[in-house]
């Protein structure tokens, strides 16, 4: 094998390794930027937070759209509203929820005032 062929083979191998490294690095970066939600356990109920990676974008300790400070009664209720907010964000909509959005999810309320 000539030195020119060896040189071309080394360059091709180097480029292939660089491509693979960039591909996996991009996947890691995108996963770190993925928006997700977590349920927050409060003293008297539940809330949720919306995160991008580890950065908290929204911390919702009370049921949005309702007057006063009413917490979610169950983890499932908090998670269903958090998923609704995630869906709005994914669709490029404002994450603000109205009372009509909450009423569609059949969220039970408890007064915390």
Secondary structure, DSSP 4 states (H G I P E B T S, - for coil): --HHHHHHHHHHHHHHHHHHHHHHHHHHHHHHT-EEEEEEE-SSSEEEEEEETTEEEEEE-S-TTSSS---BSSHHHHHHHHHHHHHHHHTT------HHHHHHTT--B----
